[in-house]
Amino acid sequence: MEIQGTLIKILPIESGQKNGGGEWSSQNIIIEQEGQYPKPLSITLFGDKINLLNGIQLNDKLSVSINLESREYNDKYFTKVNAWKISKI
């Protein structure tokens, strides 16, 4: 799936320890989709995908290839939007 919009915010990198050892890191960006009622969308870059932001700046118009992922916890589902490719338009 592909999302297009303007980069309006780059959030700080988060990191921690994996349960089985090793470290993880992720970073969220906020893309504002165009249209009559613009909507912000939080997109997660995980691990080495954080490097996709190299050369990307605020207010750049982007095309972001994403995967949607849902996880269940206590009978509730939580959905993440994960980026695997970013390009300027």
N, C-alpha and C positions, 0 to 999 in steps of 0.2 A: 504494500500500500504506500501511497505517496501523499505527502502533505506539503502545501505551498503557503508561504506567508513571510512576514517580516520578523526578524529577530529583535525582541524588545527587552530581553533580560537574560543574563548568564549568571546562574547561581554558583556559589562556591563548591569546590570539589569536596565530596564526603568520602571517608575511608574508614576501614575497620578490619577486624580479624574474622576470617571464615571459621566456621565451627570445626572443620577438619584441619585447620592450620592454614597458613598463608594469609595474604591480605587481599582486600577488594577495594575498589574505588569507583565512584560514579559521580556524574555531574548532570544537573538538569538545566535545560534552556527553555525559555518561553517564546513561543512563536505566536504571532497574532495573525490569524487567518483573515483574508479579505472577504468582503461581502457587505450586504446591507447592514448586518449586525455583526461586526467583527468580534471574534471570540479568541481569547488566549488559550493556548494548549501547552501543557508542560510535557516535555520530551526528555527521556533519560538516555544518557550516554554512559555505557558501562565498560569498565576496564580500558583496554587500548582504544576503544571507540572515542574516548575523550579527545584523542589527537585529531579527530575529524574537525575540530574547531580551529585548528591552525589556519590562520589567514582569514578567519571569519570575524566580523565586527558587528557591533550593535547597529541596527537599522538596515543591515543587509537583507535583501530579498533572497529567500532560500527555498530549495526543494529538498525535502527530507524524506528518505525512504525509511519506513518504520515497520515494526512487528508489534502486534498487540498481544499482551500476556495477562491472564487472570489467574489469581491464586485464591484458594479458599482458606479461611481462618475462622473458626467458631461459627460455622454456617453463614459466613458473610464472604462475598467475593470482592477482591480488590484488583483493579486493572492498571497495568503500566503500559506506557507507550515507549518502546525502545527503538532508538535510531541505529541504523547500520550503514547509512550513506547520507552525506550532506553535500550539496553543491549550490553555488550561487546561481541566481537566475540573471 
